[in-house]
Amino acid sequence: METLIEQDRVRRSDIDAVVVKTIATVLTSFGFEEGDRRELRADFQHLRRWRRSVEQAQNYTFKAVITMLATGFLGAVWLGIKATLGK
């Protein structure tokens, strides 16, 4: 039983080593060096902040467009009522 447990530990450590090496290889192929982890993290944090600000701007733009359409519609209704009552 202990042999099976030890084999499982060895297998998992081998898998972990392969995964770490694969990730390092992929990041290196994209131009990221292993020592640049802090820079990489800062880049991703910057991208996240930028994405959130773009989403917020889109949300505000959508609200502004809806407000303008509603205001225009209500203005047209008001002018229609005013013209109808003025006759």
DSSP file (Angstrom, degrees, kcal/mol; ACC not computed):
  #  RESIDUE AA STRUCTURE BP1 BP2  ACC     N-H-->O    O-->H-N    N-H-->O    O-->H-N    TCO  KAPPA ALPHA  PHI   PSI    X-CA   Y-CA   Z-CA
    1    1 A M     >        0   0    0      0, 0.0     4,-2.0     0, 0.0     5,-0.2   0.000 360.0 360.0 360.0 -42.7    0.0    0.0    0.0
    2    2 A E  H  >  +     0   0    0      1,-0.2     4,-2.4     2,-0.2     5,-0.2   0.846 360.0  56.6 -64.5 -32.4    2.8    2.4    0.9
    3    3 A T  H  > S+     0   0    0      2,-0.2     4,-2.5     1,-0.2    -1,-0.2   0.901 106.3  49.2 -65.3 -40.8    4.4    1.7   -2.5
    4    4 A L  H  > S+     0   0    0      2,-0.2     4,-2.3     1,-0.2    -2,-0.2   0.898 111.1  49.6 -65.0 -40.5    1.3    2.7   -4.3
    5    5 A I  H  X S+     0   0    0     -4,-2.0     4,-2.2     2,-0.2    -2,-0.2   0.917 112.1  48.1 -64.4 -42.8    1.1    6.0   -2.3
    6    6 A E  H  X S+     0   0    0     -4,-2.4     4,-2.4     2,-0.2    -2,-0.2   0.897 110.9  50.9 -64.7 -40.2    4.7    6.7   -3.0
    7    7 A Q  H  X S+     0   0    0     -4,-2.5     4,-2.6     1,-0.2    -1,-0.2   0.891 109.2  51.6 -63.5 -38.9    4.2    6.0   -6.7
    8    8 A D  H  X S+     0   0    0     -4,-2.3     4,-2.6     2,-0.2    -2,-0.2   0.908 109.8  49.3 -64.2 -41.6    1.2    8.3   -6.7
    9    9 A R  H  X S+     0   0    0     -4,-2.2     4,-2.5     2,-0.2    -2,-0.2   0.921 112.5  47.4 -62.5 -44.1    3.3   11.1   -5.1
   10   10 A V  H  X S+     0   0    0     -4,-2.4     4,-2.3     2,-0.2    -2,-0.2   0.912 112.1  50.2 -63.7 -42.3    6.1   10.6   -7.7
   11   11 A R  H  X S+     0   0    0     -4,-2.6     4,-2.4     1,-0.2    -2,-0.2   0.914 111.8  47.8 -63.1 -43.5    3.6   10.6  -10.5
   12   12 A R  H  X S+     0   0    0     -4,-2.6     4,-2.8     2,-0.2    -1,-0.2   0.902 111.2  49.8 -65.9 -40.3    2.0   13.9   -9.3
   13   13 A S  H  X S+     0   0    0     -4,-2.5     4,-2.2     2,-0.2    -1,-0.2   0.880 111.0  50.5 -66.7 -35.5    5.3   15.6   -8.8
   14   14 A D  H  X S+     0   0    0     -4,-2.3     4,-2.2     2,-0.2    -2,-0.2   0.918 111.3  48.2 -64.6 -42.8    6.3   14.5  -12.4
   15   15 A I  H  X S+     0   0    0     -4,-2.4     4,-2.6     1,-0.2    -2,-0.2   0.926 111.0  50.7 -63.1 -44.6    3.0   15.9  -13.7
   16   16 A D  H  X S+     0   0    0     -4,-2.8     4,-2.6     1,-0.2    -1,-0.2   0.908 110.0  50.1 -59.8 -42.1    3.5   19.2  -11.7
   17   17 A A  H  X S+     0   0    0     -4,-2.2     4,-2.3     1,-0.2    -1,-0.2   0.905 111.3  48.3 -64.1 -41.0    7.0   19.5  -13.2
   18   18 A V  H  X S+     0   0    0     -4,-2.2     4,-2.5     2,-0.2    -2,-0.2   0.907 112.2  49.3 -65.4 -41.3    5.7   19.0  -16.7
   19   19 A V  H  X S+     0   0    0     -4,-2.6     4,-2.6     2,-0.2     5,-0.2   0.932 111.8  47.7 -64.3 -45.9    2.9   21.5  -16.2
   20   20 A V  H  X S+     0   0    0     -4,-2.6     4,-2.4     1,-0.2    -1,-0.2   0.917 113.7  47.7 -61.7 -43.3    5.3   24.2  -14.9
   21   21 A K  H  X S+     0   0    0     -4,-2.3     4,-2.2    -5,-0.2    -1,-0.2   0.892 111.8  50.4 -65.3 -39.4    7.8   23.6  -17.7
   22   22 A T  H  X S+     0   0    0     -4,-2.5     4,-2.6     2,-0.2    -2,-0.2   0.925 111.2  47.6 -64.8 -44.8    5.0   23.7  -20.3
   23   23 A I  H  X S+     0   0    0     -4,-2.6     4,-2.7     1,-0.2     5,-0.2   0.918 112.1  50.0 -62.9 -42.8    3.6   27.0  -18.9
   24   24 A A  H  X S+     0   0    0     -4,-2.4     4,-2.3    -5,-0.2    -1,-0.2   0.897 111.4  49.5 -62.2 -39.3    7.1   28.5  -18.8
   25   25 A T  H  X S+     0   0    0     -4,-2.2     4,-2.2     2,-0.2    -2,-0.2   0.913 111.7  47.9 -65.7 -42.9    7.7   27.4  -22.4
   26   26 A V  H  X S+     0   0    0     -4,-2.6     4,-1.3     2,-0.2    -2,-0.2   0.934 113.1  47.4 -64.5 -46.0    4.4   28.9  -23.6
   27   27 A L  H  <>S+     0   0    0     -4,-2.7     5,-2.9     1,-0.2     4,-0.3   0.894 111.8  50.9 -63.5 -38.7    5.1   32.2  -21.8
   28   28 A T  H ><5S+     0   0    0     -4,-2.3     3,-1.3    -5,-0.2    -1,-0.2   0.884 106.2  55.0 -64.9 -37.7    8.6   32.3  -23.2
   29   29 A S  H 3<5S+     0   0    0     -4,-2.2    -1,-0.2     1,-0.3    -2,-0.2   0.790 106.3  52.2 -66.8 -25.4    7.2   31.7  -26.7
   30   30 A F  T 3<5S-     0   0    0     -4,-1.3    -1,-0.3    -3,-0.2    -2,-0.2   0.466 128.7 -99.3 -86.2  -1.9    4.9   34.8  -26.2
   31   31 A G  T < 5S+     0   0    0     -3,-1.3     2,-0.5     1,-0.3    -3,-0.2   0.560  81.2 131.0  98.6   9.6    8.0   36.9  -25.2
   32   32 A F      < -     0   0    0     -5,-2.9    -1,-0.3    -6,-0.2     2,-0.2  -0.846  46.3-145.5 -98.3 127.9    7.6   36.7  -21.4
   33   33 A E    >   -     0   0    0     -2,-0.5     3,-1.4     1,-0.1    -5,-0.0  -0.569  21.7-118.1 -87.3 155.6   10.7   35.8  -19.5
   34   34 A E  G >  S+     0   0    0      1,-0.3     3,-0.6    -2,-0.2    -1,-0.1   0.837 113.7  55.2 -62.6 -32.8   10.5   33.7  -16.3
   35   35 A G  G 3  S+     0   0    0      1,-0.2     3,-0.4     2,-0.1    -1,-0.3   0.563  91.3  75.6 -77.2  -7.5   12.0   36.6  -14.2
   36   36 A D  G <>  +     0   0    0     -3,-1.4     4,-2.9     1,-0.2    -1,-0.2   0.002  54.4 120.7 -94.0  29.3    9.4   39.1  -15.4
   37   37 A R  H <> S+     0   0    0     -3,-0.6     4,-2.6     1,-0.2    -1,-0.2   0.895  75.0  49.7 -63.1 -39.5    6.5   37.7  -13.3
   38   38 A R  H  > S+     0   0    0     -3,-0.4     4,-2.5     2,-0.2    -1,-0.2   0.924 113.5  46.1 -64.8 -42.7    6.0   41.0  -11.5
   39   39 A E  H  > S+     0   0    0      2,-0.2     4,-2.6     1,-0.2    -2,-0.2   0.913 112.3  50.9 -64.9 -41.5    5.9   42.9  -14.8
   40   40 A L  H  X S+     0   0    0     -4,-2.9     4,-2.4     2,-0.2    -2,-0.2   0.916 111.1  48.1 -61.9 -43.5    3.5   40.3  -16.2
   41   41 A R  H  X S+     0   0    0     -4,-2.6     4,-2.4    -5,-0.2    -1,-0.2   0.915 111.9  49.6 -63.1 -43.0    1.3   40.6  -13.2
   42   42 A A  H  X S+     0   0    0     -4,-2.5     4,-2.4     2,-0.2    -2,-0.2   0.890 109.8  52.0 -63.5 -39.0    1.4   44.5  -13.5
   43   43 A D  H  X S+     0   0    0     -4,-2.6     4,-2.6     2,-0.2    -2,-0.2   0.927 110.8  46.7 -62.7 -44.7    0.5   44.2  -17.2
   44   44 A F  H  X S+     0   0    0     -4,-2.4     4,-2.3     2,-0.2    -2,-0.2   0.881 111.6  51.4 -66.4 -36.9   -2.5   42.0  -16.5
   45   45 A Q  H  X S+     0   0    0     -4,-2.4     4,-2.4     2,-0.2    -1,-0.2   0.906 110.7  48.9 -64.6 -40.3   -3.6   44.3  -13.7
   46   46 A H  H  X S+     0   0    0     -4,-2.4     4,-2.6     2,-0.2    -2,-0.2   0.927 110.8  50.0 -63.8 -44.5   -3.4   47.3  -16.1
   47   47 A L  H  X S+     0   0    0     -4,-2.6     4,-2.7     1,-0.2    -2,-0.2   0.889 110.0  51.1 -61.4 -38.9   -5.3   45.4  -18.7
   48   48 A R  H  X S+     0   0    0     -4,-2.3     4,-2.5     2,-0.2    -1,-0.2   0.930 111.2  47.1 -64.2 -44.9   -8.0   44.6  -16.2
   49   49 A R  H  X S+     0   0    0     -4,-2.4     4,-2.2     1,-0.2    -2,-0.2   0.910 113.3  49.3 -62.6 -41.0   -8.3   48.2  -15.1
   50   50 A W  H  X S+     0   0    0     -4,-2.6     4,-2.2     2,-0.2    -2,-0.2   0.920 111.0  49.3 -64.0 -44.2   -8.5   49.3  -18.8
   51   51 A R  H  X S+     0   0    0     -4,-2.7     4,-2.5     1,-0.2    -2,-0.2   0.915 111.5  49.3 -61.8 -43.3  -11.1   46.7  -19.6
   52   52 A R  H  X S+     0   0    0     -4,-2.5     4,-2.3     1,-0.2    -1,-0.2   0.895 110.5  49.9 -64.5 -39.1  -13.2   47.8  -16.6
   53   53 A S  H  X S+     0   0    0     -4,-2.2     4,-2.3     2,-0.2    -1,-0.2   0.885 111.0  49.6 -68.0 -36.6  -13.0   51.5  -17.6
   54   54 A V  H  X S+     0   0    0     -4,-2.2     4,-2.4     2,-0.2    -2,-0.2   0.919 111.4  49.1 -65.8 -42.8  -14.0   50.7  -21.1
   55   55 A E  H  X S+     0   0    0     -4,-2.5     4,-2.1     1,-0.2    -2,-0.2   0.898 111.5  49.6 -62.9 -39.5  -17.0   48.7  -19.9
   56   56 A Q  H  X S+     0   0    0     -4,-2.3     4,-2.5     2,-0.2    -2,-0.2   0.905 110.3  50.0 -66.0 -41.3  -17.9   51.6  -17.6
   57   57 A A  H  X S+     0   0    0     -4,-2.3     4,-2.5     1,-0.2    -2,-0.2   0.897 110.4  50.4 -63.9 -40.1  -17.7   54.1  -20.4
   58   58 A Q  H  X S+     0   0    0     -4,-2.4     4,-2.5     2,-0.2    -1,-0.2   0.898 110.0  51.0 -63.4 -39.7  -19.9   51.9  -22.6
   59   59 A N  H  X S+     0   0    0     -4,-2.1     4,-2.2     2,-0.2    -2,-0.2   0.930 112.0  45.8 -63.9 -45.7  -22.4   51.7  -19.8
   60   60 A Y  H  X S+     0   0    0     -4,-2.5     4,-2.3     2,-0.2    -2,-0.2   0.887 112.5  51.5 -65.1 -38.5  -22.5   55.4  -19.4
   61   61 A T  H  X S+     0   0    0     -4,-2.5     4,-2.5     2,-0.2    -2,-0.2   0.924 109.5  49.9 -63.4 -44.3  -22.8   55.9  -23.2
   62   62 A F  H  X S+     0   0    0     -4,-2.5     4,-2.4     1,-0.2    -2,-0.2   0.919 111.6  48.3 -60.1 -44.5  -25.7   53.5  -23.3
   63   63 A K  H  X S+     0   0    0     -4,-2.2     4,-2.4     1,-0.2    -1,-0.2   0.892 111.0  50.9 -63.9 -39.2  -27.5   55.3  -20.5
   64   64 A A  H  X S+     0   0    0     -4,-2.3     4,-2.4     2,-0.2    -2,-0.2   0.908 110.5  48.6 -65.4 -41.7  -26.9   58.7  -22.2
   65   65 A V  H  X S+     0   0    0     -4,-2.5     4,-2.5     2,-0.2    -2,-0.2   0.925 112.3  48.2 -64.5 -44.4  -28.3   57.4  -25.5
   66   66 A I  H  X S+     0   0    0     -4,-2.4     4,-2.6     1,-0.2    -2,-0.2   0.909 111.9  50.4 -61.9 -41.9  -31.4   56.0  -23.8
   67   67 A T  H  X S+     0   0    0     -4,-2.4     4,-2.5     1,-0.2    -2,-0.2   0.910 110.9  48.5 -63.1 -42.7  -31.9   59.3  -21.9
   68   68 A M  H  X S+     0   0    0     -4,-2.4     4,-2.5     2,-0.2    -2,-0.2   0.913 112.6  48.0 -64.9 -42.0  -31.6   61.3  -25.1
   69   69 A L  H  X S+     0   0    0     -4,-2.5     4,-2.5     2,-0.2    -2,-0.2   0.922 113.3  47.4 -64.3 -43.4  -34.1   59.1  -26.9
   70   70 A A  H  X S+     0   0    0     -4,-2.6     4,-2.7     2,-0.2     5,-0.2   0.909 112.8  49.3 -64.8 -41.2  -36.5   59.2  -24.1
   71   71 A T  H  X S+     0   0    0     -4,-2.5     4,-2.4    -5,-0.2    -2,-0.2   0.913 112.0  48.4 -64.1 -42.9  -36.2   63.0  -23.8
   72   72 A G  H  X S+     0   0    0     -4,-2.5     4,-2.3     2,-0.2    -2,-0.2   0.908 112.7  48.3 -63.3 -42.0  -36.7   63.4  -27.6
   73   73 A F  H  X S+     0   0    0     -4,-2.5     4,-2.4     2,-0.2    -2,-0.2   0.935 113.1  46.7 -64.4 -46.0  -39.8   61.1  -27.5
   74   74 A L  H  X S+     0   0    0     -4,-2.7     4,-2.6     1,-0.2    -1,-0.2   0.876 111.4  52.5 -65.2 -35.9  -41.3   62.9  -24.5
   75   75 A G  H  X S+     0   0    0     -4,-2.4     4,-2.5     2,-0.2    -1,-0.2   0.903 109.8  48.6 -64.0 -40.8  -40.6   66.3  -26.2
   76   76 A A  H  X S+     0   0    0     -4,-2.3     4,-2.3     2,-0.2    -2,-0.2   0.903 112.0  48.8 -65.9 -40.6  -42.4   65.1  -29.4
   77   77 A V  H  X S+     0   0    0     -4,-2.4     4,-2.7     2,-0.2     5,-0.2   0.926 111.6  50.0 -63.6 -43.5  -45.3   63.9  -27.3
   78   78 A W  H  X S+     0   0    0     -4,-2.6     4,-2.8     1,-0.2    -2,-0.2   0.917 111.1  48.2 -62.0 -43.6  -45.4   67.3  -25.5
   79   79 A L  H  X S+     0   0    0     -4,-2.5     4,-2.6     2,-0.2    -1,-0.2   0.890 111.6  51.2 -64.1 -37.8  -45.3   69.2  -28.7
   80   80 A G  H  X S+     0   0    0     -4,-2.3     4,-2.3     2,-0.2    -2,-0.2   0.921 112.5  45.1 -63.8 -44.3  -48.1   67.0  -30.1
   81   81 A I  H  X S+     0   0    0     -4,-2.7     4,-2.6     2,-0.2     5,-0.2   0.920 113.9  49.8 -65.1 -43.0  -50.3   67.6  -27.1
   82   82 A K  H  X S+     0   0    0     -4,-2.8     4,-1.6    -5,-0.2    -2,-0.2   0.901 112.7  46.9 -62.9 -41.5  -49.5   71.3  -27.1
   83   83 A A  H  X S+     0   0    0     -4,-2.6     4,-0.7     2,-0.2    -1,-0.2   0.886 113.1  49.5 -68.1 -38.3  -50.4   71.5  -30.8
   84   84 A T  H >< S+     0   0    0     -4,-2.3     3,-0.6     1,-0.2    -2,-0.2   0.915 114.8  43.0 -67.8 -42.5  -53.6   69.5  -30.4
   85   85 A L  H 3< S+     0   0    0     -4,-2.6    -1,-0.2     1,-0.2    -2,-0.2   0.762 107.7  61.6 -74.4 -24.4  -54.8   71.6  -27.4
   86   86 A G  H 3<        0   0    0     -4,-1.6    -1,-0.2     1,-0.2    -2,-0.2   0.678 360.0 360.0 -75.8 -17.4  -53.8   74.9  -29.2
   87   87 A K    <<        0   0    0     -4,-0.7    -1,-0.2    -3,-0.6    -2,-0.1   0.485 360.0 360.0 -79.3 360.0  -56.2   74.3  -32.1
